[in-house]
Amino acid sequence: MRTSLLQACAYVAALALASSSLAARSQSVSVGSTSAVSLANTGLPTYTVGGVLTADFPDGHLPVLWDGSKSTSQIIWAENQSWGSFGSNVPSAQNAYTTMGALPVSGVWGSGPTASGDRSEPTYFDNSGSWLMSAFRVDKGTFNLDPSSNYLIGFYHGEDHWFTDAGTTNSYYHDPIAWMGIGLVTSSDGGDTWTKYGMVLGVPDLKPDYPSPFSPSNPNAPWGGIGNHCTVLDSHSNPGQPVWVTFFPMIAANGLTAGHGITAAQTTDPNAARANWYAYYNGSFGTQQQFNEGMNSPLPGLDGNAGSDYDHYSLGNPSVHWNTELNSWVLVAGTWDGSKILISYSTSANIAAGWTEPVLLYSVPAGTTVKYPTIVGTDHLGNLNDTESGASATLYWAQFNSSGVRSMQSAPLTFQK
């Protein structure tokens, strides 16, 4: 969707006011001061980039859920090897532990790592890692959220880094270029270990041969598939008929994700089996996703402008929650060029009915980029949560300096009607 001249002028003015700072450009949210969040005491792995020792920050949406048995929050850090931790809030998280697989000899956890050091089997959609981006504590086989349950269902981002030349059997492992899919996992021990059930959302039949005219040495081959997502339990669009809804960036026919908006898929199956997911397409969730590869439409109002790679509609890594103060859904997402975070609101309780035009929430300082925004608030039970919030919440994101070192940043949010 292209903006009118008046909208464009308003947007440019918003950018000027928000330069290098957070800015509340919506009638529904005010934003407090930015502060850095130290991860030094989390127990997350550390690494050195540009001579700087830093703790790992999540590489995607940040799941936060309440563990009633421990009376504290469970925070999951999405990485190719995902980690879990506990704390009264995100900054206090400690005692991080590996929650999605053991680290293999190769140093990267995927579907089929071998002792010889191969990263994993090229035929698996998650051969190069599994990022746990959404998790829910429920009564097994139901949509009933239960803080005391030891059973969890989760949705993870998998990456396939193997490509072949067209018409040949020549295979190449390519990092960081990936074809993506979304997988399903469950845990029966509170999230300590997980069982995988394979891809539930993806477009495997659209995966290209090694993307001509690119070569294995070319780092600019396109990303593609379905990934970089978040999932919510939607009991508001159709009261009495709960569904899982997964939001993810649109893709183009050639696999490129940049320049597009946000779409979604839903399932009425509490177990979220692959055959039971339906894509949002041409106004409804009426297209069975498994057998209609690539038939996805952007949600109304979140339709990206394919004519410009990095305009303000070009969104990735969405974070969505139900806001009890506004009685609507709230979406934040980063732009693909990493220059800003945008925010949008559903126009009703129905996810498919329409969304407001995304507006600026954060514009990064010069020389930095931003990714993976997540809003964490307090749900109607008073528990910390990434999929429900009231009037007060906190925005978290990763900010990268010019050397690629990422830090965790936060700012308080206040929603108001």
N, C-alpha and C positions, 0 to 999 in steps of 0.2 A: 504494500500500500504506500503510495507516495503522499507526502504531506502537502497541504496548501501553503501558499506564500506566508500567510499569517502564522500557521503552525511552525513553519521553518524559522521565521524570525523569532518566535517565542523560544524555540529550542536553542538557537544561537545565543540568545540572551541568557538562558539558563546555564549554558556551558560557561559563559563568561563569569557569571556569579559563582559557579561551583569550582572553578579552576583550582586544582591542588587541595580541595577540601570537600567534605560532605555538604550536601545542600538539600533541603527539604523543598522540592518543587511541586509536591502534590498537596492537595487540600486535606489529605487523610493521614499524613505522617509528618512528624517532626523528628529531627535527628540531633543527637548530642555530639560531644567531642570525640574525636578519634583517639584510640590508644592502642599501643602494641600489647600483644598477649605473649608472655613468655611460655615456651614449651620445654624449658630446661628440666623441669621436675616431673614431666609426664612419664618418662621411661621410654619414650619413642626413640627410634634409632637416630643417630647423628651422622652427619656427613659434612664434607668440606667442599665448598664452591667458592672459587675466587679467593681462596685463602681464609675464608670465614667458616668457622665451625657452627653448624646450625642443626637444630632438631627438625625432624621431618614434619611437614604440614600436609594435611590431606590433599589428595590429587582429585578432588571431586566433592560432591555434596556431603555434608557432615551429618550422619544420623545421630540423634540424641533421643534416648528413651529411658523410662524409669524402671529400675529394678526393685520391685517391692520387697523381695527377700533380703536385699542388702540395704534397703531404705536410702538409696542414692541413685544418681544418674549414671547411665551407661553411655559412654561416648565412643563412637566407632570412627576410626580414621581410615578413609578410603585410599588405599594404595594398591599397586600390583600384588603386594602382600599386605593385607589389611590388618589393622591393629585395633584392639579394644582397650578401654580404660574406664575408670570410675571416679566420680567426684560430685560435689554438691552443685557445681556448675562447670562449664567448659574450661575456664582458666585454671580451676583447681584439679583438673584430671591428673591422676597418678596411676602408677602400677600398670603401665601399658603391657599388653601381652598379645602374641600373635593369635588372631582369631580366624583367619582364612588361610590355612595351610602352612606347612613348614617350609622354610627356605631351603631350596635344593642346592646342589653343588654349583649350579650355574649362576646362582645369585639372584635369580628372578623366579618367582613362583607362578606357574601357570597350570594347565590341565595335566600335562604328561611329562614333567621333567624327568630326566634319566640321570643315573649316576655318572654317565660318561661326560656330562656337562652340557648336553643338548638342552636348549631352553625348554622345548616341549614338542609334542607331536604337531606337525604343520596342519593336520586335518582338523584340529580342534578350534572352535571359534574363539576360545579364550587361551590360546596357546602361549600368550605373552603376558598374562597376568589377569587378575580378577579383583576389581575395585568394588568393595561392598558399599553401595551408595544409599541404600534405604533398608531399614529393618524395623520390625514390629513384634511386640510381645503379645501374643493372642492365645486364646484357647484353641487347641489343635482342631483343624478342620472347620473353623468358624471365622467370622469377621469380628468376633468379640474381643476388643482390646482388654487385656487383663494384666495389670502390673505385677501380679503375683505369679503369673504363669512362667514356667521354665521353657516353654516352646516359643520359638521365634521363626518368623518367615522373613526372608530378605531377598533383595533384588540387586544384582551386581553387574557392573560394566566389564565386559570381556573384550580383549583385543587380539586380533589375528594379524600377525606381522609377516606372514608368508605369502609371496606372490610368485606366479610363474609367467614365463614368456608365452604369448599367444601362439598356439600351434605346436608347442614343445613341452617337454617335461622338465625344463630348467627351472629350478626353484631358488628363491632368494629370501633370506631373512632380512627384513628392512625395519630399522628402528630410526626414527619414531613413527613412520607412516603405518597406519593400521586400518583394518576393516573391522567394524565394531558390532557387538551384539549385546543383548541384555539377558542375563541368566537368572535362574531361580535357585535359592538355597533355603534349607531349614536347619534349625538347631533344636535339639531336645535337652540340652544341658545349659541353657541360659546364654548361649552365644560363645561358649568355649570352643566347640567344634561344630562344623557344618557339613551337611550332605548336599551335594550338587545334583540338580535335575536337568541340566543342560539349558540351551537357549530357549527362551519363551518369546522374546521380541527381537526380530532381526530381519535382514533382507539378504540371506546367504546366496540366493540365486542371482543377485545383482552384483556380487563381488566380481570385479574385472580380472582379466589376466594382468600380468605386470603392466601397469598403466602406461601404454604407449602414448607419446613418444619418449617417456621417461626411461631412464636406465637405472640399474641398481645403485649407481654412484650418485644419482640425483636425489638430493634430500627434499625436493619440493613436490614429490608425487602426492596426489590428493588423498585425504582421509575420506572414509565413507562408512556406510552402515548405519545402525541405530545405537546410540549410546549417550554418555554424558547426561544422565537422567536423574530424576527423583520420582518417588512413588508416594501417593497419599491414599488413605482409606476414605472414600467419599460416601458419606451417609447423608449428604445435604442436597445434592442435585435431584435425587428422587427419594424422599424420605421413606424409610422402610425397605429400601432396596439398595443395600450397601454394595460397593464395587471397589476393586483396586483400580486406580488410575495412575498411569506412568506418563510423565511429561518428558519430551526429548526434542532436540533441534530437528528441524526439517532437513532433508537431504535432497539434492538434485539428482537427475537421472544418471549423471556421470559420477556420482558419489561425493561431490563437493558439499560440505556443510556450510561454509561461509556464505553470507549474503541471504540467509533464510531465517524464518521465524520459528515458532514453537508449535508442535503438535502433541497428540496424546493417543494412548490406547487404553482400553479398559476391559475388565473381566468381572463377571458375576460369580465366578468360581472362587470360593475362599482359598482353595489350594493353588490357584493361579496357573493351572496346567496350560501348556503352550497352545493347544488346539482351541482354547476357550477365550482367546484375546481378540478384541475387535478394535480396529483402527478408526480414529476420527477421519471421516472422508465425506466431503460434500454435504456437511451439515449435521451429521449424526455418527454415532458409533455403530454403524451397521455393516461394516466390511470386515469379514474374518481375516485377521492379519496374516495368519500362517500361510494361506493359499492365495493371497493377493499381494505379492511382494511389491513394496514401494508405493502402494495406493494409500497415501496419507495426505491429508490436507491440513494447512495451518489452522489453529483455532482462531475464530473471529476476533480481530483486533491484534492478533499476534502474528500476522502474515508478514514475513520479511520482504524486503525490497531486493529482489534478485539482481537488479541492475547495478547494485553497489555493494561491494564486499563488506565494507565496514561502516555503513550508515547506522543510525540508531535503532533500526529494527533488527539488525543482524545479531541474534542472541544465541548463547550457548550456556551449558551448565545451569539449567534452571533450578530454583528452589521454590517450592510452593507450600503454603500452609493455609488452614482455615482460621480466619480471624474472628473471634467471638465478639469483639468490640464493634467491628464493621459489619458483621454478618455477611461476609464475602470471602472469596479466596484472594490471596495475595501472592504474586509471583515476583521474584527478583532474579536477574540473570546478568551475566557479563557480556559485553560485546566481544566479537571475535578478535578485534585488534587489541583487546586488553586495556582500553583507555577509560572505560567507565562501567558503572553498574546502573541498570535501569530497573524500574518498578512498575508493575501493572496490577490492576484490580479487576476481579470478575464483576460484571454488571448485574449479576444476580447470584443466587446460591448454586445455579446450574453451571457447571464447568464449560459446557458446550454452547451456552447462550450468548457469550460475548465477553470481551475484555477491553479495558480502557487502553488508549494509546500509551505505550511505554514512555515514561519520562525519566529524566536524569535523577539519580540518587547520589552517585559518587563519581567524581572525576579525578583521576590520579595525578599526583605530582609529576612534573617533568622528569623523564628518565626512568620511570617506573611503569609497571603494568599490573593489572589486577585479574584474578580468576576466582572461581568457586565460591561465590557469595552464598551464605546460608543464614536464614533467620531462625533463631532459637528463642522460644517463649515459654509460657506456662499454660498448660492445657486446663480444661474445665475441672479436672480433679486436683489441680494445684501442683502438677508434676511438670518438670522440665521436658520440653518436647520440640522437635523440629517440624512437626506437621500441624500443630495447633498453637495459637497464641491469643492473648487478650490485648489490652491496651498497651502493655509494656513488653518489649522484646529487645533482643540484641542482634545486630548484624555482624557476622564474622566473614572474613575473606582472606585470601592469600594475596600478598603484595610482593612483587618481584623487583629487585633493584636492577641496575644496568648490567650487573655481573651474573644475573640469574638467581641470586640468593633470595629465597622466599621467606617472608615473615608473616606471622598471623596478626591481623589487625581486627579491631572491633569498634563498635559505636552503639550506644543505646538508641532505641527507637520508641516513639510514643505514637500510637495510632488513635485517631479521633474521628468521630463522625462529622 
